Amino acid sequence: MQAALPPAFAPKPRLGALLAVVAGWVAVTVVVSALVAPPLFWLVEEVSPGSHSFQRVLRRVAMLVAIAALAVFRRRLGVSSLAEIGLAWSRERGRACGAALVAGVVSIGLAAGVELRLGTRVRGGALTAGEAAETVVGAGLVGVVEEGLLRGAFLFPFGRLAGAGFWSANAAVSALYATAHFARGGGRDAEVGWGSGWAVWAALPRAAAEHGEAWLGLFATGALFYVLAWRQGHAWGAAGLHAGAVLALQVVGETSDPVAGGRSLLLVDGLLPGYGVALLAALAAAVLALRAPRSTA
């Protein structure tokens, strides 16, 4: 018989600590990456001119800074094991992860089927074996890393929040998740200076606002992931759902194309969730939140 796992949730709910860590984590990531990215970009240009855009270099620097900053916050919070961010493994959690992965694939598959039926997408090419393997590995990594971070490290170390505190925490983390998707842009600036990093970060809210439908869809799906992890008492179900959705989106993107001028109901802006997905995800999150949460298994 498998030994009982240690509880994932910290014993005392601490909403203020959560919001402070989120704000501090974002501030450190933005400031340090904005300062470091320009000289690193100039170095890259010296070694391999024209190989990378400044925005891409900034994103890579920001990722490394974010991981390092989270490690510092983790130590200050006393988090010392995967169990404390909901990533300890068990057979039951493996089954939950697998079931959620299937649900993610099926959900996006159905959404894509609706788009094809309505004529807003048309069938395209096919995946090679290598592309399929890369897609599977990539989707798995995205699901585990992003859920371990956003719904693991930003949920369990702060206790099982409830009521307004839970929804406030959920909204803060989901807004961060949605907005971070718009730290994109591969175009090359004519000139990169010390203020280029600040300019990219300052443009991020505007980019999210210009794609409000996609932002709302991402916010709602992030909220669903958060509720699922909160209810199950671990992050593996959310990781499976996230990985399944990403896997299906990648396959749909490689095997179909949007119709020019078509009005999508579910998937928009390069296969991001739209209003239809936002509504369905919000309803699912509300139903899950109303059910009694499980103890950690």
For each residue, the residues with C-beta under 8 A, 3 or more apart:
1:
2: 90 91
3:
4:
5: 8 83 88 90 296 297
6: 81 83 84 88 296
7: 11 233 296
8: 5 83 84 85 86 88 156 233 234 296
9: 156 159 160 233 296
10: 14 84 156 157 158 159
11: 7 159
12: 159
13: 158 159 160 161 162 165
14: 10 17 18 158 159
15: 18 19 158 161 165 168 169
16: 19 20
17: 14 20 21 77 158
18: 14 15 21 22 154 158 161 169 172
19: 15 16 22 23 168 169 172
20: 16 17 23 24
21: 17 18 24 25 73 77 154 158
22: 18 19 25 26 154 172 173 176
23: 19 20 26 27
24: 20 21 27 28 69 73
25: 21 22 28 29 66 69 70 73
26: 22 23 29 30 176
27: 23 24 30 31
28: 24 25 31 32 65 69
29: 25 26 32 33 62 65 66 69
30: 26 27 33 34 62 201
31: 27 28 34 35
32: 28 29 35 36 61 65 69
33: 29 30 36 37 58 61 62 65 197 201
34: 30 31 37 58 197 198 200 201
35: 31 32 38 197
36: 32 33 39 40 61 65
37: 33 34 40 41 54 57 58 61 62 196 197
38: 35 41 42 54 192 193 194 196 197
39: 36 42 43
40: 36 37 43 44 57 61
41: 37 38 44 45 52 54 57 58 192 196
42: 38 39 45 46 192
43: 39 40 46 47
44: 40 41 47 48 51 52 57
45: 41 42 48 49 50
46: 42 43 49
47: 43 44
48: 44 45 51 52
49: 45 46
50: 45 188
51: 44 48
52: 41 44 48 56 57
53: 56 57 185 186 187 188 189
54: 37 38 41 57 58 188 189 192 196 200
55: 58 59 184 185 186 187 200
56: 52 53 59 60 186
57: 37 40 41 44 52 53 54 60 61
58: 33 34 37 41 54 55 61 62 183 196 197 200
59: 55 56 62 63 183 184
60: 56 57 63 64
61: 32 33 36 37 40 57 58 64 65
62: 29 30 33 37 58 59 65 66 183
63: 59 60 66 67
64: 60 61 67 68
65: 28 29 32 33 36 61 62 68 69
66: 25 29 62 63 69 70
67: 63 64 70 71
68: 64 65 71 72
69: 24 25 28 29 32 65 66 72 73
70: 25 66 67 73 74 149 153
71: 67 68 74 75
72: 68 69 75 76
73: 21 24 25 69 70 76 77
74: 70 71 77 79 153 157
75: 71 72 78 79
76: 72 73
77: 17 21 73 74 157
78: 75 157
79: 74 75 84 85 153 157
80: 84
81: 6 84 88
82: 85 87 88 148
83: 5 6 8 86 87 88
84: 6 8 10 79 80 81 156 157
85: 8 79 82 148 152 153 155 156 157 235
86: 8 83 148 151 152 155 156 229 233 234 235 236
87: 82 83 144 148 152 234 235 236
88: 5 6 8 81 82 83 93 234
89: 93 94 236
90: 2 5 93 94 297
91: 2 94 95
92: 95 96 297
93: 88 89 90 96 97 234 236 237 297
94: 89 90 91 97 98 236
95: 91 92 98 99
96: 92 93 99 100 232 234 236 237 240
97: 93 94 100 101 236 237 239 240
98: 94 95 101 102 240
99: 95 96 102 103 237 240
100: 96 97 103 104 228 236 237 238 239 240 241 244
101: 97 98 104 105 143 240 241 243 244 247
102: 98 99 105 106 244
103: 99 100 106 107 240 241 244
104: 100 101 107 108 240 241 242 243 244 245 246 247 248
105: 101 102 108 109 244 245 247 248
106: 102 103 109 110 244
107: 103 104 110 111 244 245 248
108: 104 105 111 112 244 245 248 249 252 267
109: 105 106 112 113 248 252
110: 106 107 113 114
111: 107 108 114 115 266 267 276 277
112: 108 109 115 116 121 248 252 256 267
113: 109 110 116 117
114: 110 111 117 118 265 266
115: 111 112 118 120 121 256 264 265 266 267
116: 112 113 119 120 121 122 123 256
117: 113 114
118: 114 115 265
119: 116 122 259 262
120: 115 116 258 259 262 263 264 265
121: 112 115 116 252 256 257 258 259 262 264 267
122: 116 119 256 257 259
123: 116 255 256
124: 254 255 256 257
125: 254 255
126: 254 255
127: 131 132 135 251 254 255
128: 131 132
129: 132 133
130: 133 134
131: 127 128 134 135 254
132: 127 128 129 135 136 251
133: 129 130 136 137
134: 130 131 137 138
135: 127 131 132 138 139 247 250 251 254
136: 132 133 139 140 247
137: 133 134 140 141
138: 134 135 141 142 246 250
139: 135 136 142 143 243 244 246 247 250
140: 136 137 143 144 243 247
141: 137 138 144 145
142: 138 139 145 146 242 243 246
143: 101 139 140 146 147 239 240 241 242 243 244 246
144: 87 140 141 147 148 239 243
145: 141 142 148 149
146: 142 143 149 150 177 242
147: 143 144 150 151 152 225 229 235 238 239 242
148: 82 85 86 87 144 145 151 152 153 235 239
149: 70 145 146 152 153 154
150: 146 147 153 154 173 176 177 222 225 226
151: 86 147 148 154 155 173 225 226 228 229 235 238
152: 85 86 87 147 148 149 155 156 229 235
153: 70 74 79 85 148 149 150 156 157
154: 18 21 22 149 150 151 158 169 173
155: 85 86 151 152 158 169 173 226 229 230 235
156: 8 9 10 84 85 86 152 153 235
157: 10 74 77 78 79 84 85 153
158: 10 13 14 15 17 18 21 154 155 161 169
159: 9 10 11 12 13 14
160: 9 13 230 293
161: 13 15 18 158 165 166 169 230
162: 13 165 166
163: 166 167
164: 167 168
165: 13 15 161 162 168 169
166: 161 162 163 169 170 230 289
167: 163 164 170 171
168: 15 19 164 165 171 172
169: 15 18 19 154 155 158 161 165 166 172 173 226
170: 166 167 173 174 223 226 227 230
171: 167 168 174 175 223
172: 18 19 22 168 169 175 176
173: 22 150 151 154 155 169 170 176 177 222 226
174: 170 171 177 178 219 220 222 223 226
175: 171 172 178 179 219
176: 22 26 150 172 173 179 180
177: 146 150 173 174 180 181 218 219 222
178: 174 175 181 208 215 216 218 219 222
179: 175 176 182 204 205 208 215
180: 176 177 183
181: 177 178 184 214 215 218 272
182: 179 204 207 208 211 215
183: 58 59 62 180 200 201 204
184: 55 59 181 207
185: 53 55 200 207
186: 53 55 56
187: 53 55
188: 50 53 54
189: 53 54 192 196
190:
191:
192: 38 41 42 54 189 196
193: 38 196
194: 38
195: 198 199
196: 37 38 41 54 58 189 192 193 199 200
197: 33 34 35 37 38 58 200 201
198: 34 195 201 202
199: 195 196 202 203
200: 34 54 55 58 183 185 196 197 203 204
201: 30 33 34 183 197 198 204
202: 198 199 205
203: 199 200 206 207
204: 179 182 183 200 201 207 208
205: 179 202 208 209
206: 203 209 210
207: 182 184 185 203 204 210 211
208: 178 179 182 204 205 211 212 215
209: 205 206 212 215
210: 206 207
211: 182 207 208 214 215 269 272
212: 208 209 215 216
213: 216 217 268 269 274 275 278
214: 181 211 217 218 268 269 272 273 274
215: 178 179 181 182 208 209 211 212 218 219
216: 178 212 213 219 220 275 278
217: 213 214 220 221 268 272 273 274 275 277 278 281
218: 177 178 181 214 215 221 222 272 273
219: 174 175 177 178 215 216 222 223 278
220: 174 216 217 223 224 273 277 278 279 281 282 285
221: 217 218 224 225 245 273 277 278 281
222: 150 173 174 177 178 218 219 225 226
223: 170 171 174 219 220 226 227 281 282 285
224: 220 221 227 228 241 281 282 284 285 288
225: 147 150 151 221 222 228 229 238 241 242
226: 150 151 155 169 170 173 174 222 223 229 230 238 285
227: 170 223 224 230 231 285 288 289
228: 100 151 224 225 231 232 237 238 241 288
229: 86 147 151 152 155 225 226 232 234 235 237 238
230: 155 160 161 166 170 226 227 233 289 293
231: 227 228 288 289 291 293 294
232: 96 228 229 236 237 238 293 294 297
233: 7 8 9 86 230 293 294 295 296 297
234: 8 86 87 88 93 96 229 237 296 297
235: 85 86 87 147 148 151 152 155 156 229 238 239
236: 86 87 89 93 94 96 97 100 232 239 240
237: 93 96 97 99 100 228 229 232 234 240 241
238: 100 147 151 225 226 228 229 232 235 241 242
239: 97 100 143 144 147 148 235 236 242 243
240: 96 97 98 99 100 101 103 104 143 236 237 243 244
241: 100 101 103 104 143 224 225 228 237 238 244 245
242: 104 142 143 146 147 225 238 239 245 246
243: 101 104 139 140 142 143 144 239 240 246 247
244: 100 101 102 103 104 105 106 107 108 139 143 240 241 247 248
245: 104 105 107 108 221 241 242 248 249
246: 104 138 139 142 143 242 243 249 250
247: 101 104 105 135 136 139 140 243 244 250 251
248: 104 105 107 108 109 112 244 245 251 252
249: 108 245 246 252 253 267 271
250: 135 138 139 246 247 253 254
251: 127 132 135 247 248 254 255
252: 108 109 112 121 248 249 255 256 267 271
253: 249 250 256 270 271
254: 124 125 126 127 131 135 250 251
255: 123 124 125 126 127 251 252
256: 112 115 116 121 122 123 124 252 253
257: 121 122 124
258: 120 121 262 264
259: 119 120 121 122 262
260:
261:
262: 119 120 121 258 259
263: 120
264: 115 120 121 258 267 268 274
265: 114 115 118 120 274 275 276
266: 111 114 115 273 274 276 277
267: 108 111 112 115 121 249 252 264 271 272 273 274 277
268: 213 214 217 264 272 273 274
269: 211 213 214 272 274
270: 253
271: 249 252 253 267
272: 181 211 214 217 218 267 268 269
273: 214 217 218 220 221 266 267 268 277 278 281
274: 213 214 217 264 265 266 267 268 269 277 278
275: 213 216 217 265 278 279
276: 111 265 266 279 280
277: 111 217 220 221 266 267 273 274 280 281
278: 213 216 217 219 220 221 273 274 275 281 282
279: 220 275 276 282 283
280: 276 277 283 284
281: 217 220 221 223 224 273 277 278 284 285
282: 220 223 224 278 279 285 286
283: 279 280 286 287
284: 224 280 281 287 288
285: 220 223 224 226 227 281 282 288 289
286: 282 283 289 290
287: 283 284 290 291
288: 224 227 228 231 284 285 291
289: 166 227 230 231 285 286
290: 286 287
291: 231 287 288
292:
293: 160 230 231 232 233
294: 231 232 233 297
295: 233
296: 5 6 7 8 9 233 234
297: 5 90 92 93 232 233 234 294
